[in-house]
């Protein structure tokens, strides 16, 4: 009998550590079995600064999610973000020796793996290599080169790097919590899996993920990621502005922002007053929601301006028919959608991780603040599907005689087989290894 596949996503954020346990139901939708979260005190702007506090928060979130799901969690997909993230476009190519044979998946993967070996600045390492357009014998604009004939295979790649120290600290925290990392995934990529549709990515769309410490940008066009960036400001800096501007406690500033805050000051009533308790028997303090909105709008305008500058610098500003999708905890701020539309002139919507979710007892998971964690689980299933595809392709090629053996021109054929066959060959392989 096939073993049930369960994927766990671990989002190490600036404000919270979130763990989501999920499986695919019979309709291919993600069913959330358990969710755990803990306050994140050891992470600043997406970077781990206190190992012990981060490990403790991970352990608490893992235990809560594991208890809800009724499983012991051992392997996780982990998200990475922070202002140390860098991205750039790099051209690469290989020359094939077998001129008469068609290009195979192995050729494409060899070209991709070569890019992982390229030289990057000291202290950095490559975490993602994503092909853009391919070239075969200098013929440009090829989306799928497998099956074509040619000697020279080239491509432009979107390369994403991260600081080695930041990666090592995340690895250390996860290992100390008794876990193993299956994959390290850039957080805006994970969020895009949860909140963007295939149509939006095809038409052109910009994802703005407003977290606690950072705001992550990912731009897609023709179903390919074209630009990514991390802005070192998020919801926490808005809270800090409120704390300093209104002279209140950090917890009070956060509550004022989430309960009464508006991103557009004109939407706030000048006569509305919020009363908050004083400190140590002092009299209650009265806060004008108009003043609160002025503080919030000033900082949010700065963040949106920086995000808009990234869209312009990407060169895709006039090609994003899908507009902007904002997600993350900061996307819940009242009137933010209208402010983004006003400042950028682009259609905007709030990104909820609903499209790929099935029925779940945990309704809170549908909030934008859990988009990254949901996306990490979806990324795990996508990676698993790709591995199963490759294994099946290899098995099919082995079955062919040398005279009829041909390179595979498309993965869709194997996807069709995979959906029709419930007993996966990976389990078959595992059973053979036991003997």
ZABASE-706614 format. One record per residue (C-alpha): residue number from 1; residue in one letter; y, z, x. Coordinates in Angstrom, 1 decimal, m for minus. Each point is the difference from the previous one (the first is absolute). Layout:
<sites>
seq	type	Y	Z	X
NUM	A	Y	Z	X
...
</sites>
This chain:
<sites>
seq	type	Y	Z	X
1	X	0.0	0.0	0.0
2	X	3.5	m0.9	1.3
3	X	2.0	2.9	1.3
4	X	3.2	0.7	m1.9
5	X	3.1	m1.0	2.1
6	X	2.8	2.6	0.1
7	X	3.1	m0.5	2.0
8	X	2.5	2.8	1.0
9	X	3.7	m0.7	0.7
10	X	2.1	2.5	2.0
11	X	3.7	m0.3	m0.1
12	X	1.7	2.1	2.7
13	X	3.5	0.0	m1.4
14	X	3.2	1.9	0.9
15	X	0.2	2.0	m3.2
16	X	m3.7	0.1	m1.0
17	X	m3.5	m0.6	1.2
18	X	m1.9	m1.8	m2.7
19	X	m3.7	m0.8	m0.2
20	X	m1.6	m2.3	m2.7
21	X	m3.7	m0.6	m0.5
22	X	m0.9	m3.1	m1.9
23	X	m2.8	m2.4	m0.9
24	X	m0.1	m3.3	m1.8
25	X	m1.2	0.0	m3.6
26	X	m2.1	m2.8	m1.7
27	X	3.2	m2.0	m0.6
28	X	1.1	0.1	3.6
29	X	2.8	2.5	m0.7
30	X	0.7	3.1	2.1
31	X	m1.2	3.2	m1.5
32	X	1.6	3.1	1.5
33	X	m2.6	2.7	0.4
34	X	2.2	2.6	1.7
35	X	3.5	0.6	1.3
36	X	1.3	2.7	2.3
37	X	3.4	0.6	1.4
38	X	1.7	2.6	2.2
39	X	3.6	0.5	1.2
40	X	0.5	m1.7	3.3
41	X	1.9	2.2	2.4
42	X	m1.1	m1.5	3.3
43	X	1.2	m3.6	m0.5
44	X	3.5	m1.2	0.5
45	X	1.0	m3.6	m0.9
46	X	m3.6	m1.0	m0.1
47	X	m0.8	1.3	3.4
48	X	m2.2	3.1	0.7
49	X	1.9	2.7	1.8
50	X	m2.1	3.0	m0.7
51	X	m3.7	m0.5	0.4
52	X	m1.2	3.4	m1.4
53	X	2.1	m0.2	m3.2
54	X	m1.0	m3.6	m0.6
55	X	m3.7	0.8	0.5
56	X	0.3	3.0	m2.4
57	X	1.6	m2.2	m2.7
58	X	m2.6	m2.8	0.5
59	X	m2.8	2.6	m0.4
60	X	1.5	1.3	m3.2
61	X	0.5	m3.4	m1.6
62	X	m3.5	m1.1	1.1
63	X	m1.6	3.0	m1.5
64	X	1.8	m0.4	m3.3
65	X	m0.9	m3.7	m0.3
66	X	m3.6	0.6	1.1
67	X	m0.5	2.8	m2.5
68	X	1.4	m2.1	m2.8
69	X	m2.2	m3.0	0.9
70	X	m3.0	2.2	0.7
71	X	m0.6	m1.4	3.5
72	X	0.3	1.0	3.6
73	X	2.7	m2.3	1.6
74	X	m0.8	m1.1	3.6
75	X	1.7	m3.4	0.4
76	X	3.5	m1.0	m1.0
77	X	2.4	m3.0	0.1
78	X	3.3	1.3	1.4
79	X	3.5	m1.3	m0.4
80	X	2.5	m0.3	2.8
81	X	3.8	m0.3	m0.3
82	X	3.1	1.2	1.9
83	X	3.0	m1.5	1.7
84	X	m2.1	m0.8	3.1
85	X	m1.7	m2.9	m1.9
86	X	1.0	m3.4	1.3
87	X	m0.9	m3.6	m1.1
88	X	0.5	m3.4	1.4
89	X	m1.3	m3.6	m0.2
90	X	m2.2	m1.3	2.8
91	X	m1.6	m3.4	0.5
92	X	m3.5	m0.3	1.3
93	X	m2.7	m2.6	0.5
94	X	m3.5	m0.8	1.3
95	X	m1.6	m3.2	1.2
96	X	m3.5	m0.6	m1.4
97	X	m2.7	m1.6	2.2
98	X	m2.1	m1.5	m2.9
99	X	2.3	m2.8	m0.9
100	X	m2.3	m1.7	m2.6
101	X	m0.8	3.2	m1.9
102	X	2.2	1.4	m2.8
103	X	2.1	3.2	0.4
104	X	m2.0	3.1	m0.9
105	X	0.9	3.5	m1.1
106	X	m1.0	1.1	3.5
107	X	2.7	m2.2	1.5
108	X	2.7	1.5	m2.3
109	X	m1.1	3.5	0.8
110	X	m0.1	m0.7	3.7
111	X	3.6	m1.2	m0.2
112	X	1.0	3.1	m1.9
113	X	m1.8	2.3	2.4
114	X	1.8	m1.7	2.9
115	X	3.3	1.2	m1.5
116	X	m1.1	3.7	0.2
117	X	m0.3	m0.5	3.8
118	X	3.6	m1.1	0.4
119	X	2.4	2.1	2.1
120	X	2.3	2.3	m2.0
121	X	2.7	2.5	1.3
122	X	m1.4	3.1	1.7
123	X	m0.8	2.8	m2.3
124	X	m0.7	m2.3	m2.9
125	X	m3.2	m1.5	m1.4
126	X	m0.8	m2.7	m2.6
127	X	m1.2	1.3	m3.4
128	X	0.0	m3.2	m2.0
129	X	m0.2	m3.8	0.8
130	X	0.6	m2.1	m3.1
131	X	m0.2	m3.8	0.2
132	X	2.8	m2.0	m1.6
133	X	m0.4	m3.8	0.1
134	X	m2.6	m1.8	2.1
135	X	0.2	m3.2	2.1
136	X	m2.9	m2.2	0.7
137	X	0.6	m2.6	2.8
138	X	3.7	0.5	m0.5
139	X	m0.2	m0.6	m3.8
140	X	2.1	2.8	m1.5
141	X	0.1	1.9	m3.3
142	X	m3.8	0.5	m0.4
143	X	m1.0	3.1	m2.0
144	X	m3.8	m0.2	0.4
145	X	m1.2	m1.8	3.2
146	X	m3.7	0.8	m0.4
147	X	m1.9	m3.2	m0.6
148	X	2.5	m2.3	1.6
149	X	m0.6	m2.0	3.2
150	X	2.1	0.6	3.1
151	X	0.1	1.0	3.6
152	X	3.2	2.2	0.0
153	X	0.3	2.9	m2.4
154	X	3.3	1.8	m0.1
155	X	1.8	2.4	m2.4
156	X	3.1	2.1	m0.4
157	X	m0.8	3.7	m0.3
158	X	1.9	2.9	m1.5
159	X	m0.7	2.8	2.6
160	X	0.6	3.6	m0.9
161	X	0.1	2.7	2.7
162	X	0.3	3.8	m0.1
163	X	0.6	2.6	2.7
164	X	m3.2	1.1	1.7
165	X	1.0	3.6	m0.1
166	X	0.6	m0.1	m3.8
167	X	m3.4	m1.6	m0.5
168	X	m1.7	2.6	2.3
169	X	1.6	2.9	m1.8
170	X	m1.2	m1.4	m3.4
171	X	m3.5	m0.4	1.5
172	X	0.1	3.5	1.4
173	X	1.0	1.5	m3.3
174	X	m2.7	m1.9	m2.0
175	X	m2.7	0.9	2.5
176	X	0.9	3.7	0.1
177	X	m0.2	0.0	m3.8
178	X	m3.7	m1.1	0.5
179	X	0.5	m3.6	m1.1
180	X	m0.5	m3.4	1.4
181	X	2.5	m2.9	m0.3
182	X	m1.5	m3.2	m1.4
183	X	3.2	m2.0	0.2
184	X	3.7	0.6	0.8
185	X	2.2	m2.0	m2.3
186	X	3.8	m0.5	m0.1
187	X	1.2	1.8	m3.1
188	X	2.1	m2.8	m1.5
189	X	m3.0	m2.3	0.2
190	X	m2.1	2.6	m1.9
191	X	2.8	0.5	m2.6
192	X	0.2	m3.8	m0.5
193	X	m3.7	m0.1	m1.0
194	X	0.6	2.6	m2.6
195	X	3.2	m1.3	m1.7
196	X	0.5	m3.7	0.7
197	X	m1.7	m2.8	m1.9
198	X	m1.5	m3.1	1.6
199	X	2.6	m2.1	m1.9
200	X	2.9	2.1	1.5
201	X	m1.3	m0.4	3.5
202	X	m0.5	m3.7	m0.5
203	X	3.5	m0.5	m1.5
204	X	1.7	2.3	2.6
205	X	0.7	3.7	m0.4
206	X	1.5	2.9	2.0
207	X	m1.7	3.4	m0.3
208	X	2.3	3.0	0.7
209	X	m2.0	3.2	0.3
210	X	2.3	3.0	m0.1
211	X	m1.8	2.9	1.4
212	X	1.1	3.5	1.1
213	X	0.9	m0.8	3.6
214	X	0.0	m3.8	0.2
215	X	0.6	m3.1	m2.1
216	X	m2.6	m2.7	0.7
217	X	0.7	m3.7	m0.5
218	X	m2.6	m2.8	m0.4
219	X	0.9	m3.6	m0.9
220	X	m2.6	m2.4	m1.4
221	X	0.2	m3.7	m0.5
222	X	m2.8	m2.5	m0.7
223	X	m2.4	3.0	m0.2
224	X	0.7	0.8	3.7
225	X	2.0	2.9	1.4
226	X	3.0	m1.4	1.7
227	X	2.0	3.0	1.0
228	X	m0.4	3.8	0.3
229	X	2.4	2.8	1.0
230	X	0.4	3.7	m0.2
231	X	3.4	1.6	m0.8
232	X	0.3	3.6	1.3
233	X	1.4	1.3	m3.2
234	X	m1.6	1.1	m3.3
235	X	0.1	2.4	m2.8
236	X	0.3	3.1	2.2
237	X	3.4	m1.1	1.4
238	X	1.3	m0.2	m3.6
239	X	m1.2	3.5	m0.6
240	X	1.7	1.2	3.2
241	X	3.3	m1.6	m1.0
242	X	m0.2	1.8	m3.4
243	X	m0.8	3.3	1.8
244	X	3.0	m0.3	2.3
245	X	2.4	m1.6	m2.5
246	X	m0.6	2.5	m2.8
247	X	m1.0	3.0	2.3
248	X	m3.3	0.7	m1.7
249	X	m3.5	0.9	1.3
250	X	m2.3	m2.9	1.0
251	X	m2.4	0.7	m3.0
252	X	3.0	0.0	m2.4
253	X	1.3	m3.2	1.5
254	X	m3.4	m1.7	m0.5
255	X	m0.1	1.2	m3.6
256	X	3.5	m1.2	m0.7
257	X	m0.9	m3.4	1.4
258	X	m3.2	m0.5	m1.9
259	X	1.1	1.6	m3.4
260	X	3.7	m0.9	m0.2
261	X	0.7	m2.5	2.7
262	X	1.1	m3.6	m0.7
263	X	0.4	m2.9	2.4
264	X	3.2	m1.2	m1.8
265	X	2.8	2.5	m0.4
266	X	1.5	m1.8	m3.0
267	X	m3.2	0.8	m1.9
268	X	0.6	3.7	0.4
269	X	2.1	1.9	m2.6
270	X	3.1	1.6	1.6
271	X	m0.3	2.9	m2.4
272	X	m3.7	0.9	0.7
273	X	m0.4	3.2	2.1
274	X	m3.3	1.4	1.4
275	X	m0.2	3.7	0.7
276	X	m2.2	1.2	2.9
277	X	m0.8	3.6	0.9
278	X	2.1	1.6	2.7
279	X	m1.5	1.5	3.2
280	X	m0.7	3.8	0.2
281	X	1.6	1.1	m3.3
282	X	3.0	m2.3	0.5
283	X	1.4	m1.8	m3.1
284	X	m1.6	m3.2	m1.2
285	X	1.5	m3.2	1.5
286	X	1.1	m2.9	m2.2
287	X	m0.6	m3.5	1.2
288	X	1.6	m3.1	m1.5
289	X	m2.6	m2.8	m0.5
290	X	2.8	m2.5	0.7
291	X	0.5	1.5	3.5
292	X	m3.8	0.0	0.4
293	X	m0.2	m3.7	m0.9
294	X	2.9	m0.9	2.4
295	X	m1.9	1.6	2.9
296	X	m3.3	m1.7	m0.9
297	X	1.7	m3.4	m0.5
298	X	1.7	0.0	3.3
299	X	m3.2	0.6	2.0
300	X	m2.1	m2.4	m2.2
301	X	2.5	m2.7	0.5
302	X	m0.4	0.4	3.8
303	X	m3.8	m0.3	m0.2
304	X	0.2	m3.0	m2.3
305	X	2.5	m1.7	2.3
306	X	m2.4	0.5	3.0
307	X	m2.9	m1.4	m2.1
308	X	2.1	m3.0	m1.1
309	X	0.9	m0.6	3.7
310	X	m3.7	m0.2	0.8
311	X	m0.5	m2.5	m2.8
312	X	2.8	m2.2	1.3
313	X	m1.2	0.2	3.6
314	X	m3.5	m1.0	m1.1
315	X	1.4	m3.4	m1.1
316	X	m1.7	0.2	m3.3
317	X	2.8	1.3	m2.2
318	X	0.4	m3.2	m2.0
319	X	m3.8	m0.5	m0.4
320	X	m0.9	3.3	m1.7
321	X	m0.6	m1.2	m3.6
322	X	m1.9	3.3	m0.6
323	X	3.1	2.0	0.9
324	X	m0.3	3.6	1.2
325	X	m2.6	2.6	m0.9
326	X	0.9	3.6	0.7
327	X	m2.7	2.7	0.3
328	X	m0.6	3.3	1.6
329	X	1.2	3.4	m1.1
330	X	3.7	m1.1	0.3
331	X	m0.6	m2.8	m2.5
332	X	m0.1	2.7	m2.8
333	X	3.8	0.6	0.4
334	X	1.8	m0.8	m3.2
335	X	2.0	m3.2	m0.1
336	X	m1.2	m1.1	3.5
337	X	m1.3	m3.3	m1.4
338	X	3.5	m0.9	m1.3
339	X	1.6	1.0	3.3
340	X	m2.3	m2.2	2.0
341	X	0.6	m3.0	m2.3
342	X	3.7	0.5	0.2
343	X	0.1	0.2	3.8
344	X	m2.5	m2.7	0.8
345	X	0.4	m2.4	m2.9
346	X	m3.8	m0.2	m0.2
347	X	m2.4	0.8	m2.9
348	X	m1.5	3.4	0.5
349	X	m2.8	2.0	m1.6
350	X	m1.6	3.4	0.7
351	X	m3.5	m0.3	1.6
352	X	m2.6	2.1	m1.7
353	X	m3.6	m0.1	1.4
354	X	m1.5	m0.8	m3.4
355	X	m1.2	m3.6	0.3
356	X	m3.2	0.8	1.9
357	X	m0.6	3.4	m1.6
358	X	m2.7	0.6	m2.6
359	X	m0.2	2.9	m2.4
360	X	0.4	3.3	1.9
361	X	0.2	3.7	m0.9
362	X	2.8	0.3	2.5
363	X	2.9	m1.7	m1.7
364	X	2.6	1.2	2.6
365	X	m1.5	m2.5	2.5
366	X	1.9	m2.8	m1.9
367	X	3.3	1.3	1.4
368	X	1.8	m2.1	2.7
369	X	m0.2	2.9	2.4
370	X	m3.8	m0.6	0.3
371	X	0.2	m3.7	0.6
372	X	m0.8	0.3	3.7
373	X	m3.0	2.2	m0.5
374	X	m1.4	m2.3	m2.7
375	X	0.6	m2.9	2.2
376	X	m1.9	1.6	2.9
377	X	m3.0	0.2	m2.3
378	X	0.4	m3.6	m1.1
379	X	0.3	m1.1	3.6
380	X	m3.3	1.8	0.8
381	X	m1.8	m2.0	m2.8
382	X	1.6	m3.3	1.2
383	X	m1.2	0.7	3.6
384	X	m3.5	0.9	m1.3
385	X	m0.1	m3.2	m2.1
386	X	1.0	m2.1	3.1
387	X	m2.7	1.6	2.1
388	X	m2.6	m0.7	m2.7
389	X	1.2	m3.6	m0.2
390	X	m0.3	m0.5	3.7
391	X	m3.5	1.5	0.0
392	X	m1.1	m2.2	m2.9
393	X	1.4	m3.1	1.7
394	X	m1.9	0.8	3.1
395	X	m3.2	0.4	m2.0
396	X	0.6	m3.3	m1.7
397	X	0.5	m1.8	3.2
398	X	m3.2	1.5	1.5
399	X	m1.9	m1.4	m3.0
400	X	1.2	m3.6	0.7
401	X	m2.0	m2.2	2.3
402	X	1.8	m1.2	3.2
403	X	0.3	m3.5	m1.5
404	X	1.8	1.2	m3.1
405	X	2.0	2.9	1.5
406	X	3.7	m0.4	m0.8
407	X	3.0	2.1	0.5
408	X	1.1	1.8	m3.2
409	X	3.2	m1.5	m1.4
410	X	1.0	2.7	m2.5
411	X	m0.8	3.6	m0.8
412	X	0.3	m0.6	m3.7
413	X	m3.6	m1.3	0.0
414	X	m1.2	3.3	1.4
415	X	2.2	2.0	m2.3
416	X	m1.7	m1.7	m3.0
417	X	m3.4	0.9	1.4
418	X	1.1	3.6	0.6
419	X	1.2	0.5	m3.5
420	X	m3.3	m1.4	m1.4
421	X	m2.2	2.1	2.3
422	X	0.2	3.7	m0.7
423	X	m2.4	1.1	2.9
424	X	2.2	m0.4	3.1
425	X	m1.7	m1.0	3.2
426	X	1.7	2.7	2.0
427	X	m2.3	2.5	m1.7
428	X	m2.9	m2.3	0.7
429	X	0.9	0.1	3.7
430	X	0.3	3.7	0.0
431	X	m3.5	0.4	m1.5
432	X	m1.4	m2.3	2.7
433	X	1.6	2.0	2.7
434	X	m1.9	3.1	m1.1
435	X	m3.3	m1.5	1.1
</sites>
